[in-house]
């Protein structure tokens, strides 16, 4: 039931969703499964100690090349643990609302 809702979001043009729930409830697993069903590539940043805003912008650049230039369906998974700086949230918000990177 929930996986179908997530899949419906992914099939929409410029579809996006915010999944909220208790940790360990399967949000990420269902998203990855729905992404596989939609034949979309999963993209998730990998945090390191040196990960900063410039590294996030580099990852977003790669994401935009795959999703925009190569026209490859892409699912961007961004979890709570990957928020290292408040600027990360502002950047993701700008991407979701306007499609542009500040």
N, CA, C and O of each residue as an XYZ file, in Angstrom:
408
protein
N       0.825     -1.186      0.000
C       0.000      0.000      0.000
C       0.878      1.264      0.000
O       0.691      2.145     -0.838
N       1.831      1.353      0.933
C       2.697      2.529      1.010
C       3.657      2.580     -0.184
O       3.953      3.652     -0.711
N       4.133      1.413     -0.595
C       5.058      1.369     -1.716
C       4.381      1.886     -2.989
O       5.021      2.548     -3.805
N       3.110      1.589     -3.158
C       2.382      2.078     -4.332
C       2.253      3.596     -4.310
O       2.326      4.241     -5.356
N       2.064      4.164     -3.133
C       1.984      5.625     -3.030
C       3.321      6.264     -3.388
O       3.371      7.273     -4.092
N       4.402      5.666     -2.895
C       5.733      6.177     -3.212
C       5.989      6.048     -4.706
O       6.526      6.964     -5.330
N       5.606      4.915     -5.278
C       5.796      4.686     -6.715
C       5.002      5.699     -7.534
O       5.489      6.189     -8.553
N       3.797      6.013     -7.101
C       2.983      7.002     -7.800
C       3.665      8.369     -7.802
O       3.628      9.086     -8.802
N       4.282      8.725     -6.684
C       5.025      9.988     -6.612
C       6.175      9.997     -7.612
O       6.421     11.007     -8.273
N       6.875      8.875     -7.722
C       8.027      8.796     -8.616
C       7.629      8.848    -10.080
O       8.383      9.347    -10.915
N       6.474      8.347    -10.389
C       6.025      8.314    -11.782
C       5.528      9.675    -12.252
O       5.416      9.906    -13.456
N       5.226     10.584    -11.317
C       4.772     11.921    -11.690
C       5.948     12.735    -12.220
O       7.068     12.585    -11.732
N       5.712     13.592    -13.207
C       6.792     14.481    -13.645
C       7.190     15.405    -12.498
O       6.333     16.017    -11.861
N       8.493     15.503    -12.238
C       9.034     16.298    -11.134
C       8.425     15.916     -9.787
O       8.294     16.760     -8.900
N       8.055     14.652     -9.638
C       7.448     14.191     -8.398
C       8.449     14.180     -7.260
O       9.615     13.834     -7.448
N       7.991     14.557     -6.087
C       8.835     14.518     -4.906
C       7.964     14.202     -3.698
O       6.756     14.438     -3.711
N       8.585     13.669     -2.663
C       7.843     13.328     -1.474
C       8.716     13.399     -0.244
O       9.935     13.247     -0.323
N       8.092     13.630      0.886
C       8.774     13.650      2.168
C       8.182     12.521      2.994
O       7.002     12.551      3.344
N       9.002     11.527      3.303
C       8.535     10.389      4.071
C       8.905     10.596      5.532
O      10.075     10.791      5.863
N       7.915     10.552      6.394
C       8.113     10.784      7.818
C       7.654      9.545      8.565
O       6.600      8.983      8.268
N       8.445      9.127      9.530
C       8.061      7.976     10.335
C       9.166      7.590     11.290
O      10.247      8.179     11.292
N       8.882      6.606     12.089
C       9.829      6.112     13.074
C      11.012      5.475     12.356
O      10.838      4.809     11.336
N      12.209      5.678     12.887
C      13.388      5.049     12.314
C      13.251      3.540     12.296
O      12.784      2.944     13.266
N      13.652      2.927     11.210
C      13.554      1.473     11.087
C      12.209      0.976     10.594
O      11.939     -0.224     10.638
N      11.353      1.892     10.121
C      10.023      1.478      9.662
C      10.000      1.119      8.179
O       8.959      0.720      7.657
N      11.144      1.256      7.488
C      11.217      0.807      6.102
C      11.026      1.882      5.060
O      10.790      1.564      3.895
N      11.120      3.137      5.434
C      10.933      4.223      4.468
C      11.959      4.146      3.339
O      11.610      4.248      2.163
N      13.215      3.967      3.706
C      14.275      3.929      2.709
C      14.184      2.666      1.849
O      14.402      2.722      0.639
N      13.867      1.549      2.459
C      13.735      0.291      1.708
C      12.584      0.360      0.711
O      12.716     -0.085     -0.429
N      11.454      0.919      1.142
C      10.316      1.048      0.230
C      10.629      2.018     -0.907
O      10.199      1.813     -2.042
N      11.375      3.069     -0.597
C      11.747      4.028     -1.633
C      12.667      3.379     -2.657
O      12.511      3.587     -3.860
N      13.618      2.599     -2.179
C      14.534      1.912     -3.103
C      13.781      0.889     -3.955
O      14.070      0.745     -5.143
N      12.825      0.180     -3.365
C      12.031     -0.792     -4.114
C      11.172     -0.089     -5.169
O      11.109     -0.531     -6.316
N      10.514      1.000     -4.780
C       9.697      1.754     -5.733
C      10.567      2.333     -6.849
O      10.143      2.397     -8.003
N      11.777      2.753     -6.502
C      12.705      3.261     -7.504
C      13.091      2.167     -8.495
O      13.163      2.412     -9.699
N      13.334      0.977     -7.992
C      13.670     -0.153     -8.854
C      12.504     -0.478     -9.785
O      12.708     -0.733    -10.972
N      11.295     -0.470     -9.255
C      10.109     -0.762    -10.060
C       9.941      0.287    -11.161
O       9.533     -0.031    -12.278
N      10.261      1.542    -10.830
C      10.146      2.627    -11.808
C      11.344      2.709    -12.741
O      11.400      3.583    -13.606
N      12.304      1.804    -12.569
C      13.541      1.784    -13.361
C      14.326      3.091    -13.209
O      14.895      3.611    -14.169
N      14.339      3.597    -11.985
C      15.068      4.830    -11.694
C      16.343      4.500    -10.921
O      16.401      3.528    -10.168
N      17.359      5.335    -11.127
C      18.610      5.163    -10.417
C      18.483      5.818     -9.039
O      17.967      6.930     -8.928
N      18.946      5.140     -8.001
C      18.968      5.725     -6.650
C      20.265      6.503     -6.484
O      21.344      6.006     -6.806
N      20.151      7.722     -5.979
C      21.319      8.563     -5.729
C      21.263      9.020     -4.285
O      20.265      9.590     -3.845
N      22.339      8.769     -3.545
C      22.416      9.169     -2.144
C      23.833      9.655     -1.864
O      24.809      9.040     -2.293
N      23.931     10.756     -1.143
C      25.257     11.284     -0.846
C      25.941     10.383      0.180
O      25.280      9.711      0.971
N      27.270     10.382      0.153
C      28.061      9.615      1.112
C      28.834     10.605      1.975
O      29.736     11.295      1.498
N      28.469     10.662      3.242
C      29.112     11.614      4.143
C      30.502     11.159      4.537
O      30.747      9.975      4.768
N      31.410     12.123      4.609
C      32.748     11.912      5.146
C      32.995     13.020      6.165
O      32.174     13.924      6.317
N      34.114     12.950      6.852
C      34.434     13.994      7.828
C      34.648     15.337      7.154
O      34.359     16.382      7.737
N      35.157     15.311      5.922
C      35.434     16.545      5.203
C      34.263     17.001      4.327
O      34.394     17.973      3.583
N      33.134     16.316      4.408
C      31.994     16.663      3.557
C      31.475     18.039      3.950
O      31.170     18.294      5.115
N      31.379     18.928      2.952
C      30.912     20.284      3.215
C      29.970     20.722      2.101
O      29.538     19.910      1.283
N      29.660     22.000      2.079
C      28.719     22.525      1.084
C      29.250     22.348     -0.333
O      28.482     22.050     -1.247
N      30.551     22.526     -0.525
C      31.123     22.338     -1.867
C      30.984     20.895     -2.335
O      30.707     20.646     -3.508
N      31.173     19.949     -1.430
C      31.007     18.537     -1.783
C      29.544     18.239     -2.126
O      29.263     17.463     -3.039
N      28.614     18.860     -1.389
C      27.193     18.691     -1.702
C      26.894     19.235     -3.092
O      26.177     18.601     -3.866
N      27.434     20.393     -3.411
C      27.213     20.981     -4.740
C      27.791     20.092     -5.844
O      27.198     19.970     -6.915
N      28.937     19.479     -5.588
C      29.513     18.543     -6.559
C      28.597     17.343     -6.760
O      28.392     16.904     -7.892
N      28.041     16.806     -5.665
C      27.114     15.678     -5.768
C      25.844     16.081     -6.509
O      25.329     15.311     -7.321
N      25.338     17.272     -6.239
C      24.131     17.745     -6.927
C      24.424     17.953     -8.410
O      23.563     17.707     -9.254
N      25.622     18.400     -8.724
C      26.015     18.566    -10.127
C      25.967     17.215    -10.851
O      25.468     17.116    -11.972
N      26.494     16.180    -10.192
C      26.445     14.821    -10.765
C      24.997     14.368    -10.922
O      24.623     13.793    -11.944
N      24.189     14.633     -9.899
C      22.768     14.268     -9.929
C      22.059     14.951    -11.096
O      21.289     14.313    -11.813
N      22.313     16.243    -11.289
C      21.670     16.983    -12.377
C      22.142     16.506    -13.748
O      21.359     16.493    -14.697
N      23.410     16.113    -13.864
C      23.891     15.581    -15.137
C      23.169     14.291    -15.489
O      22.763     14.091    -16.634
N      23.011     13.411    -14.497
C      22.326     12.143    -14.753
C      20.847     12.350    -15.043
O      20.310     11.779    -15.993
N      20.193     13.159    -14.231
C      18.746     13.338    -14.371
C      18.381     14.265    -15.525
O      17.383     14.041    -16.210
N      19.183     15.301    -15.742
C      18.842     16.284    -16.772
C      19.478     16.013    -18.108
O      18.780     15.821    -19.103
N      20.792     15.995    -18.147
C      21.498     15.851    -19.424
C      21.331     14.451    -20.017
O      21.067     14.304    -21.210
N      21.486     13.427    -19.178
C      21.368     12.047    -19.667
C      19.921     11.547    -19.666
O      19.633     10.462    -20.172
N      19.009     12.351    -19.092
C      17.569     12.023    -19.041
C      17.321     10.670    -18.382
O      16.451      9.915    -18.818
N      18.065     10.369    -17.356
C      17.928      9.106    -16.637
C      17.031      9.327    -15.416
O      17.313     10.195    -14.590
N      15.953      8.548    -15.299
C      15.096      8.690    -14.113
C      15.923      8.464    -12.849
O      16.662      7.484    -12.748
N      15.794      9.372    -11.896
C      16.652      9.344    -10.721
C      15.842      9.586     -9.461
O      14.949     10.432     -9.434
N      16.162      8.836     -8.421
C      15.587      9.031     -7.098
C      16.693      9.534     -6.185
O      17.718      8.874     -6.017
N      16.482     10.703     -5.597
C      17.458     11.287     -4.685
C      16.997     11.005     -3.257
O      15.959     11.501     -2.821
N      17.769     10.215     -2.546
C      17.441      9.871     -1.164
C      18.314     10.715     -0.242
O      19.542     10.658     -0.308
N      17.671     11.490      0.608
C      18.372     12.385      1.531
C      17.781     12.157      2.913
O      16.631     12.513      3.170
N      18.566     11.566      3.800
C      18.066     11.206      5.131
C      18.466     12.247      6.172
O      19.307     13.112      5.929
N      17.852     12.136      7.311
C      18.112     13.060      8.418
C      19.576     13.034      8.852
O      20.136     14.063      9.230
N      20.181     11.873      8.798
C      21.575     11.745      9.238
C      22.556     12.425      8.283
O      23.716     12.636      8.637
N      22.107     12.765      7.088
C      22.976     13.402      6.099
C      22.925     14.922      6.154
O      23.574     15.592      5.352
N      22.168     15.467      7.085
C      22.105     16.917      7.251
C      23.263     17.324      8.155
O      23.177     17.226      9.379
N      24.327     17.775      7.544
C      25.510     18.151      8.301
C      25.534     19.646      8.585
O      26.193     20.096      9.522
N      24.815     20.410      7.775
C      24.781     21.857      7.922
C      23.397     22.340      7.492
O      22.747     21.712      6.657
N      22.954     23.451      8.063
C      21.645     23.989      7.727
C      21.554     24.402      6.253
O      20.467     24.418      5.674
N      22.679     24.729      5.663
C      22.726     25.110      4.248
C      22.260     23.949      3.373
O      21.687     24.172      2.307
N      22.500     22.709      3.811
C      22.058     21.532      3.051
C      20.540     21.571      2.876
O      20.033     21.329      1.781
N      19.817     21.876      3.954
C      18.351     21.929      3.883
C      17.883     23.067      2.981
O      16.928     22.903      2.222
N      18.537     24.201      3.057
C      18.164     25.333      2.204
C      18.374     24.988      0.730
O      17.572     25.365     -0.125
N      19.455     24.273      0.444
C      19.733     23.873     -0.940
C      18.683     22.892     -1.451
O      18.167     23.050     -2.557
N      18.369     21.880     -0.644
C      17.354     20.888     -1.045
C      15.999     21.560     -1.214
O      15.268     21.241     -2.152
N      15.653     22.484     -0.326
C      14.389     23.215     -0.437
C      14.327     24.001     -1.735
O      13.294     24.010     -2.405
N      15.412     24.654     -2.096
C      15.447     25.416     -3.347
C      15.297     24.500     -4.560
O      14.614     24.848     -5.524
N      15.929     23.344     -4.511
C      15.822     22.389     -5.618
C      14.380     21.917     -5.765
O      13.859     21.846     -6.878
N      13.736     21.595     -4.649
C      12.368     21.091     -4.710
C      11.364     22.154     -5.129
O      10.394     21.848     -5.823
N      11.583     23.407     -4.716
C      10.598     24.444     -5.030
C      10.801     25.052     -6.407
O       9.821     25.325     -7.100
N      12.049     25.274     -6.828
C      12.266     25.946     -8.105
C      13.008     25.100     -9.127
O      12.950     25.382    -10.324
N      13.707     24.061     -8.665
C      14.498     23.260     -9.580
C      15.887     23.833     -9.823
O      16.678     23.268    -10.579
N      16.175     24.953     -9.180
C      17.463     25.609     -9.365
C      18.311     25.471     -8.113
O      17.794     25.378     -7.000
N      19.614     25.458     -8.314
C      20.551     25.360     -7.191
C      21.058     26.771     -6.902
O      21.527     27.460     -7.807
N      20.964     27.206     -5.631
C      21.405     28.579     -5.311
C      22.918     28.735     -5.481
O      23.455     29.819     -5.254
